[in-house]
Amino acid sequence: MNQLDEKSWDIFLKKYPDSHLLQTSRWGELKQSFGWRVRRILKNNQTGAQILLRPLPLGFHIAYIPKGPIGPDWNDLWIEIDQICNQERVIFLKVEPDEWIISGQRVDVLSNQGFRLSKHPIQPSQTILVDITGSETEILGRMKQKTRYNIRLATKRGVIVQISKQLDEFYRLMEVTGERDNFGVHSIDYYRKCYELFNPRGECELLVATYEGQILGGLMVFARGKRAWYFYGASSNQYRDLMPTYLLQWEAIRWAKSHDCVSYDLWGIPDEEEEYLESEFTKRNTGLWGVYRFKRGFGGIINRSAGSWDRVYQPILYQFYRWWLSRTQ
């Protein structure tokens, strides 16, 4: 079994410069700093996977491959992955491939390998991808008219977006946003570690929007290869009429474009058909519905992931896990 350290894994990833950020060694190190263990395997020097292991009581684990495996032939990996999962007393392995459902090919590979489609994804099932090729005028032209108006309004009224290192202030706004919109946030140490891992490599930036010296919002934007992602964002309850979040997203897109990215992933909308989303978004504000109203304006295309797939090693414990999920959701 060819298991790799961080340096060797990074050398392998050079063959796949557009592989997902969540398969990088930095992401593995981030998760390792907050309770996960990491194993990285390579087969035939062409196909590999970074596996995250979450310890549970009595020596059991949950295993997770986010946005992987990487490479052309996944079939060769499963025997070695099974060995790791059996050694680590894994209850089940969750795989969320870096594939869109329109391709379909990887879905068949997983179903043929004994995986079952899960109703409990970890990463968002749907997102909006914004095409950021062409000139800034062309990118703006693909947006909704109201979004372009709000970007101009924020600038006209004196909102300024700039690069910042004020992670404490960003975290304060994350807490405000989480309480307002009813979602959980990581600890300040998590965001700080994330920034420290990715920013020195030019793969992450913290942008903040200010008005008369007061920070109204912030976001962390990430880039790898030709893709960029908006993972974390926050905004104040004050001066929301100045539309700082619209200008923040525009400047994040400009940052991504300056890093030679061609797409900007807005990372998470309700898991519903587009027709239903469009018919309901003006009536609903809970959960991801509010962010859909916001994100749809940037002119992207809805993409559905190839799904969340579970490979079960401990059937009885897996059934208990599913029962526990049904009680907590």
Contacts in CASP RR format, 6 or more apart in sequence:
PFRMAT RR
TARGET T0000
AUTHOR 0000-0000-0000
METHOD contacts of the structure
MODEL  1
MNQLDEKSWDIFLKKYPDSHLLQTSRWGELKQSFGWRVRRILKNNQTGAQ
ILLRPLPLGFHIAYIPKGPIGPDWNDLWIEIDQICNQERVIFLKVEPDEW
IISGQRVDVLSNQGFRLSKHPIQPSQTILVDITGSETEILGRMKQKTRYN
IRLATKRGVIVQISKQLDEFYRLMEVTGERDNFGVHSIDYYRKCYELFNP
RGECELLVATYEGQILGGLMVFARGKRAWYFYGASSNQYRDLMPTYLLQW
EAIRWAKSHDCVSYDLWGIPDEEEEYLESEFTKRNTGLWGVYRFKRGFGG
IINRSAGSWDRVYQPILYQFYRWWLSRTQ
1 41 0 8 1.000
1 80 0 8 1.000
1 83 0 8 1.000
1 84 0 8 1.000
2 41 0 8 1.000
2 42 0 8 1.000
2 43 0 8 1.000
3 39 0 8 1.000
3 40 0 8 1.000
3 41 0 8 1.000
3 42 0 8 1.000
4 12 0 8 1.000
4 40 0 8 1.000
4 41 0 8 1.000
4 42 0 8 1.000
5 40 0 8 1.000
6 25 0 8 1.000
6 29 0 8 1.000
6 40 0 8 1.000
7 25 0 8 1.000
8 40 0 8 1.000
8 42 0 8 1.000
9 25 0 8 1.000
9 40 0 8 1.000
9 42 0 8 1.000
9 50 0 8 1.000
10 24 0 8 1.000
10 25 0 8 1.000
12 42 0 8 1.000
12 45 0 8 1.000
12 48 0 8 1.000
12 70 0 8 1.000
13 19 0 8 1.000
13 23 0 8 1.000
13 24 0 8 1.000
13 25 0 8 1.000
13 70 0 8 1.000
15 46 0 8 1.000
16 70 0 8 1.000
16 71 0 8 1.000
17 224 0 8 1.000
17 225 0 8 1.000
18 224 0 8 1.000
18 225 0 8 1.000
18 226 0 8 1.000
18 227 0 8 1.000
19 67 0 8 1.000
19 68 0 8 1.000
19 70 0 8 1.000
19 98 0 8 1.000
19 224 0 8 1.000
20 66 0 8 1.000
20 67 0 8 1.000
20 68 0 8 1.000
20 98 0 8 1.000
20 224 0 8 1.000
20 227 0 8 1.000
21 27 0 8 1.000
21 67 0 8 1.000
21 203 0 8 1.000
21 222 0 8 1.000
21 224 0 8 1.000
21 227 0 8 1.000
21 229 0 8 1.000
22 66 0 8 1.000
22 67 0 8 1.000
22 68 0 8 1.000
22 123 0 8 1.000
23 49 0 8 1.000
23 50 0 8 1.000
23 66 0 8 1.000
23 67 0 8 1.000
23 68 0 8 1.000
23 70 0 8 1.000
23 98 0 8 1.000
24 50 0 8 1.000
24 224 0 8 1.000
25 40 0 8 1.000
25 50 0 8 1.000
26 197 0 8 1.000
26 198 0 8 1.000
26 201 0 8 1.000
26 203 0 8 1.000
27 50 0 8 1.000
27 66 0 8 1.000
28 36 0 8 1.000
28 38 0 8 1.000
28 50 0 8 1.000
28 52 0 8 1.000
29 38 0 8 1.000
29 197 0 8 1.000
30 190 0 8 1.000
30 193 0 8 1.000
30 194 0 8 1.000
30 197 0 8 1.000
31 38 0 8 1.000
31 52 0 8 1.000
32 38 0 8 1.000
33 193 0 8 1.000
34 189 0 8 1.000
34 190 0 8 1.000
34 193 0 8 1.000
35 54 0 8 1.000
35 55 0 8 1.000
36 52 0 8 1.000
36 53 0 8 1.000
36 54 0 8 1.000
37 52 0 8 1.000
37 53 0 8 1.000
37 54 0 8 1.000
37 55 0 8 1.000
37 61 0 8 1.000
38 50 0 8 1.000
38 51 0 8 1.000
38 52 0 8 1.000
38 53 0 8 1.000
39 50 0 8 1.000
39 51 0 8 1.000
39 53 0 8 1.000
39 84 0 8 1.000
40 48 0 8 1.000
40 49 0 8 1.000
40 50 0 8 1.000
40 51 0 8 1.000
41 48 0 8 1.000
41 49 0 8 1.000
41 51 0 8 1.000
41 77 0 8 1.000
41 80 0 8 1.000
41 81 0 8 1.000
41 84 0 8 1.000
42 48 0 8 1.000
43 73 0 8 1.000
43 76 0 8 1.000
43 77 0 8 1.000
43 80 0 8 1.000
44 73 0 8 1.000
44 76 0 8 1.000
46 71 0 8 1.000
46 72 0 8 1.000
46 73 0 8 1.000
47 69 0 8 1.000
47 70 0 8 1.000
47 71 0 8 1.000
47 72 0 8 1.000
47 73 0 8 1.000
47 74 0 8 1.000
47 76 0 8 1.000
47 77 0 8 1.000
48 69 0 8 1.000
48 70 0 8 1.000
48 71 0 8 1.000
48 77 0 8 1.000
49 65 0 8 1.000
49 68 0 8 1.000
49 69 0 8 1.000
49 70 0 8 1.000
49 77 0 8 1.000
49 81 0 8 1.000
50 65 0 8 1.000
50 66 0 8 1.000
50 68 0 8 1.000
51 63 0 8 1.000
51 64 0 8 1.000
51 65 0 8 1.000
51 81 0 8 1.000
51 84 0 8 1.000
51 93 0 8 1.000
52 63 0 8 1.000
52 64 0 8 1.000
52 65 0 8 1.000
52 66 0 8 1.000
53 61 0 8 1.000
53 62 0 8 1.000
53 63 0 8 1.000
53 64 0 8 1.000
53 88 0 8 1.000
53 90 0 8 1.000
54 61 0 8 1.000
54 62 0 8 1.000
54 63 0 8 1.000
54 64 0 8 1.000
55 61 0 8 1.000
56 62 0 8 1.000
56 91 0 8 1.000
59 89 0 8 1.000
60 89 0 8 1.000
60 90 0 8 1.000
60 91 0 8 1.000
60 314 0 8 1.000
60 317 0 8 1.000
61 88 0 8 1.000
61 89 0 8 1.000
61 90 0 8 1.000
61 91 0 8 1.000
62 90 0 8 1.000
62 91 0 8 1.000
62 92 0 8 1.000
62 94 0 8 1.000
62 321 0 8 1.000
63 84 0 8 1.000
63 85 0 8 1.000
63 88 0 8 1.000
63 90 0 8 1.000
63 92 0 8 1.000
63 93 0 8 1.000
63 94 0 8 1.000
64 93 0 8 1.000
64 94 0 8 1.000
64 95 0 8 1.000
64 96 0 8 1.000
64 122 0 8 1.000
65 93 0 8 1.000
65 94 0 8 1.000
65 95 0 8 1.000
65 96 0 8 1.000
66 96 0 8 1.000
66 122 0 8 1.000
66 123 0 8 1.000
67 96 0 8 1.000
67 97 0 8 1.000
67 98 0 8 1.000
67 123 0 8 1.000
68 95 0 8 1.000
68 96 0 8 1.000
68 97 0 8 1.000
68 98 0 8 1.000
69 77 0 8 1.000
69 95 0 8 1.000
69 97 0 8 1.000
70 98 0 8 1.000
74 106 0 8 1.000
74 109 0 8 1.000
74 113 0 8 1.000
75 109 0 8 1.000
75 113 0 8 1.000
78 113 0 8 1.000
81 93 0 8 1.000
82 313 0 8 1.000
84 90 0 8 1.000
85 93 0 8 1.000
85 311 0 8 1.000
85 313 0 8 1.000
86 313 0 8 1.000
89 314 0 8 1.000
90 313 0 8 1.000
90 314 0 8 1.000
91 312 0 8 1.000
91 313 0 8 1.000
91 314 0 8 1.000
91 317 0 8 1.000
91 318 0 8 1.000
91 321 0 8 1.000
92 310 0 8 1.000
92 311 0 8 1.000
92 312 0 8 1.000
92 313 0 8 1.000
92 314 0 8 1.000
92 318 0 8 1.000
92 321 0 8 1.000
93 310 0 8 1.000
93 311 0 8 1.000
93 313 0 8 1.000
94 118 0 8 1.000
94 122 0 8 1.000
94 308 0 8 1.000
94 309 0 8 1.000
94 310 0 8 1.000
95 110 0 8 1.000
95 115 0 8 1.000
95 308 0 8 1.000
95 309 0 8 1.000
95 310 0 8 1.000
95 311 0 8 1.000
96 121 0 8 1.000
96 122 0 8 1.000
96 123 0 8 1.000
96 305 0 8 1.000
96 306 0 8 1.000
96 307 0 8 1.000
96 308 0 8 1.000
96 309 0 8 1.000
97 106 0 8 1.000
97 107 0 8 1.000
97 110 0 8 1.000
97 305 0 8 1.000
97 306 0 8 1.000
97 307 0 8 1.000
97 309 0 8 1.000
99 105 0 8 1.000
99 106 0 8 1.000
99 107 0 8 1.000
99 305 0 8 1.000
99 306 0 8 1.000
100 303 0 8 1.000
100 304 0 8 1.000
100 305 0 8 1.000
100 306 0 8 1.000
101 107 0 8 1.000
101 304 0 8 1.000
101 305 0 8 1.000
101 306 0 8 1.000
101 307 0 8 1.000
102 303 0 8 1.000
102 304 0 8 1.000
103 306 0 8 1.000
104 306 0 8 1.000
106 306 0 8 1.000
107 306 0 8 1.000
107 307 0 8 1.000
110 309 0 8 1.000
111 117 0 8 1.000
111 309 0 8 1.000
113 311 0 8 1.000
114 311 0 8 1.000
115 309 0 8 1.000
115 310 0 8 1.000
115 311 0 8 1.000
116 309 0 8 1.000
116 310 0 8 1.000
116 311 0 8 1.000
116 312 0 8 1.000
117 307 0 8 1.000
117 308 0 8 1.000
117 309 0 8 1.000
118 307 0 8 1.000
118 308 0 8 1.000
118 309 0 8 1.000
118 310 0 8 1.000
119 308 0 8 1.000
120 308 0 8 1.000
120 322 0 8 1.000
120 325 0 8 1.000
121 305 0 8 1.000
121 307 0 8 1.000
121 308 0 8 1.000
122 308 0 8 1.000
123 305 0 8 1.000
123 308 0 8 1.000
124 267 0 8 1.000
124 268 0 8 1.000
124 269 0 8 1.000
124 271 0 8 1.000
124 305 0 8 1.000
125 271 0 8 1.000
125 304 0 8 1.000
125 305 0 8 1.000
125 307 0 8 1.000
125 308 0 8 1.000
126 268 0 8 1.000
126 269 0 8 1.000
126 270 0 8 1.000
126 271 0 8 1.000
126 272 0 8 1.000
126 302 0 8 1.000
126 303 0 8 1.000
126 304 0 8 1.000
126 305 0 8 1.000
127 265 0 8 1.000
127 266 0 8 1.000
127 267 0 8 1.000
127 268 0 8 1.000
127 269 0 8 1.000
127 302 0 8 1.000
127 303 0 8 1.000
127 305 0 8 1.000
128 265 0 8 1.000
128 266 0 8 1.000
128 268 0 8 1.000
128 269 0 8 1.000
128 295 0 8 1.000
128 296 0 8 1.000
128 298 0 8 1.000
128 299 0 8 1.000
128 300 0 8 1.000
128 301 0 8 1.000
128 302 0 8 1.000
128 303 0 8 1.000
129 263 0 8 1.000
129 264 0 8 1.000
129 265 0 8 1.000
129 266 0 8 1.000
129 300 0 8 1.000
129 301 0 8 1.000
129 303 0 8 1.000
130 139 0 8 1.000
130 142 0 8 1.000
130 253 0 8 1.000
130 263 0 8 1.000
130 264 0 8 1.000
130 265 0 8 1.000
130 266 0 8 1.000
130 298 0 8 1.000
130 299 0 8 1.000
130 300 0 8 1.000
131 139 0 8 1.000
131 142 0 8 1.000
131 262 0 8 1.000
131 263 0 8 1.000
131 300 0 8 1.000
131 301 0 8 1.000
132 139 0 8 1.000
132 228 0 8 1.000
132 253 0 8 1.000
132 256 0 8 1.000
132 257 0 8 1.000
132 261 0 8 1.000
132 262 0 8 1.000
132 263 0 8 1.000
132 264 0 8 1.000
133 262 0 8 1.000
136 254 0 8 1.000
136 257 0 8 1.000
139 253 0 8 1.000
139 257 0 8 1.000
140 148 0 8 1.000
140 151 0 8 1.000
141 148 0 8 1.000
142 299 0 8 1.000
142 300 0 8 1.000
143 297 0 8 1.000
143 298 0 8 1.000
143 299 0 8 1.000
144 296 0 8 1.000
144 297 0 8 1.000
144 298 0 8 1.000
144 299 0 8 1.000
146 297 0 8 1.000
147 246 0 8 1.000
147 297 0 8 1.000
147 298 0 8 1.000
147 299 0 8 1.000
150 243 0 8 1.000
150 246 0 8 1.000
150 247 0 8 1.000
151 243 0 8 1.000
151 246 0 8 1.000
151 247 0 8 1.000
151 250 0 8 1.000
153 242 0 8 1.000
153 243 0 8 1.000
153 246 0 8 1.000
154 209 0 8 1.000
154 242 0 8 1.000
154 243 0 8 1.000
154 244 0 8 1.000
154 246 0 8 1.000
154 247 0 8 1.000
155 247 0 8 1.000
157 211 0 8 1.000
157 242 0 8 1.000
158 211 0 8 1.000
158 242 0 8 1.000
159 209 0 8 1.000
159 210 0 8 1.000
159 211 0 8 1.000
159 216 0 8 1.000
159 242 0 8 1.000
159 243 0 8 1.000
159 244 0 8 1.000
159 247 0 8 1.000
160 209 0 8 1.000
160 210 0 8 1.000
160 211 0 8 1.000
161 207 0 8 1.000
161 208 0 8 1.000
161 209 0 8 1.000
161 210 0 8 1.000
161 244 0 8 1.000
161 247 0 8 1.000
161 248 0 8 1.000
161 250 0 8 1.000
161 251 0 8 1.000
162 207 0 8 1.000
162 208 0 8 1.000
162 210 0 8 1.000
163 205 0 8 1.000
163 206 0 8 1.000
163 207 0 8 1.000
164 170 0 8 1.000
164 206 0 8 1.000
164 207 0 8 1.000
164 208 0 8 1.000
164 215 0 8 1.000
164 218 0 8 1.000
165 206 0 8 1.000
166 206 0 8 1.000
166 208 0 8 1.000
166 215 0 8 1.000
167 188 0 8 1.000
167 191 0 8 1.000
167 192 0 8 1.000
167 195 0 8 1.000
167 206 0 8 1.000
168 188 0 8 1.000
169 208 0 8 1.000
169 215 0 8 1.000
170 191 0 8 1.000
170 206 0 8 1.000
170 208 0 8 1.000
170 215 0 8 1.000
170 217 0 8 1.000
170 218 0 8 1.000
170 220 0 8 1.000
170 234 0 8 1.000
171 185 0 8 1.000
171 188 0 8 1.000
171 191 0 8 1.000
173 215 0 8 1.000
173 217 0 8 1.000
173 218 0 8 1.000
173 234 0 8 1.000
173 235 0 8 1.000
173 236 0 8 1.000
174 185 0 8 1.000
174 186 0 8 1.000
174 191 0 8 1.000
174 232 0 8 1.000
174 233 0 8 1.000
174 234 0 8 1.000
175 185 0 8 1.000
176 234 0 8 1.000
176 235 0 8 1.000
176 236 0 8 1.000
176 237 0 8 1.000
177 183 0 8 1.000
177 185 0 8 1.000
177 233 0 8 1.000
177 234 0 8 1.000
177 235 0 8 1.000
178 184 0 8 1.000
178 185 0 8 1.000
178 234 0 8 1.000
180 237 0 8 1.000
181 287 0 8 1.000
181 290 0 8 1.000
182 286 0 8 1.000
182 287 0 8 1.000
183 287 0 8 1.000
191 220 0 8 1.000
191 232 0 8 1.000
194 204 0 8 1.000
194 220 0 8 1.000
195 204 0 8 1.000
195 206 0 8 1.000
195 220 0 8 1.000
197 204 0 8 1.000
198 204 0 8 1.000
198 222 0 8 1.000
199 205 0 8 1.000
199 206 0 8 1.000
202 223 0 8 1.000
202 259 0 8 1.000
203 222 0 8 1.000
203 223 0 8 1.000
203 224 0 8 1.000
204 220 0 8 1.000
204 221 0 8 1.000
204 222 0 8 1.000
204 223 0 8 1.000
205 220 0 8 1.000
205 221 0 8 1.000
205 255 0 8 1.000
206 218 0 8 1.000
206 219 0 8 1.000
206 220 0 8 1.000
207 218 0 8 1.000
207 219 0 8 1.000
207 220 0 8 1.000
207 221 0 8 1.000
207 248 0 8 1.000
207 251 0 8 1.000
207 252 0 8 1.000
207 255 0 8 1.000
208 215 0 8 1.000
208 217 0 8 1.000
208 218 0 8 1.000
208 248 0 8 1.000
209 215 0 8 1.000
209 216 0 8 1.000
209 217 0 8 1.000
209 218 0 8 1.000
209 244 0 8 1.000
209 245 0 8 1.000
209 247 0 8 1.000
209 248 0 8 1.000
210 216 0 8 1.000
211 239 0 8 1.000
211 242 0 8 1.000
211 244 0 8 1.000
214 236 0 8 1.000
214 238 0 8 1.000
214 239 0 8 1.000
215 236 0 8 1.000
216 235 0 8 1.000
216 236 0 8 1.000
216 238 0 8 1.000
216 239 0 8 1.000
216 240 0 8 1.000
216 242 0 8 1.000
216 244 0 8 1.000
217 233 0 8 1.000
217 234 0 8 1.000
217 235 0 8 1.000
217 236 0 8 1.000
217 244 0 8 1.000
217 245 0 8 1.000
217 248 0 8 1.000
218 233 0 8 1.000
218 234 0 8 1.000
218 235 0 8 1.000
218 248 0 8 1.000
219 230 0 8 1.000
219 232 0 8 1.000
219 233 0 8 1.000
219 234 0 8 1.000
219 248 0 8 1.000
219 249 0 8 1.000
219 252 0 8 1.000
220 230 0 8 1.000
220 231 0 8 1.000
220 232 0 8 1.000
220 233 0 8 1.000
221 228 0 8 1.000
221 229 0 8 1.000
221 230 0 8 1.000
221 231 0 8 1.000
221 252 0 8 1.000
221 255 0 8 1.000
221 256 0 8 1.000
222 228 0 8 1.000
222 229 0 8 1.000
222 231 0 8 1.000
223 229 0 8 1.000
223 255 0 8 1.000
223 256 0 8 1.000
223 259 0 8 1.000
223 261 0 8 1.000
225 260 0 8 1.000
225 261 0 8 1.000
226 260 0 8 1.000
226 261 0 8 1.000
226 262 0 8 1.000
226 263 0 8 1.000
227 261 0 8 1.000
227 262 0 8 1.000
227 263 0 8 1.000
227 265 0 8 1.000
228 252 0 8 1.000
228 253 0 8 1.000
228 255 0 8 1.000
228 256 0 8 1.000
228 259 0 8 1.000
228 261 0 8 1.000
228 263 0 8 1.000
228 264 0 8 1.000
228 265 0 8 1.000
229 264 0 8 1.000
229 265 0 8 1.000
229 267 0 8 1.000
230 249 0 8 1.000
230 252 0 8 1.000
230 264 0 8 1.000
230 265 0 8 1.000
230 266 0 8 1.000
230 267 0 8 1.000
231 267 0 8 1.000
235 244 0 8 1.000
235 245 0 8 1.000
236 244 0 8 1.000
245 294 0 8 1.000
249 298 0 8 1.000
252 264 0 8 1.000
253 264 0 8 1.000
253 298 0 8 1.000
256 264 0 8 1.000
264 298 0 8 1.000
266 295 0 8 1.000
266 298 0 8 1.000
266 300 0 8 1.000
268 288 0 8 1.000
268 291 0 8 1.000
268 295 0 8 1.000
269 277 0 8 1.000
269 288 0 8 1.000
269 291 0 8 1.000
269 292 0 8 1.000
269 295 0 8 1.000
269 296 0 8 1.000
269 302 0 8 1.000
270 277 0 8 1.000
270 287 0 8 1.000
270 288 0 8 1.000
270 289 0 8 1.000
270 292 0 8 1.000
271 304 0 8 1.000
272 280 0 8 1.000
274 302 0 8 1.000
277 292 0 8 1.000
277 296 0 8 1.000
277 302 0 8 1.000
280 289 0 8 1.000
281 289 0 8 1.000
281 290 0 8 1.000
281 292 0 8 1.000
281 293 0 8 1.000
281 296 0 8 1.000
282 293 0 8 1.000
284 290 0 8 1.000
285 293 0 8 1.000
310 318 0 8 1.000
312 318 0 8 1.000
END
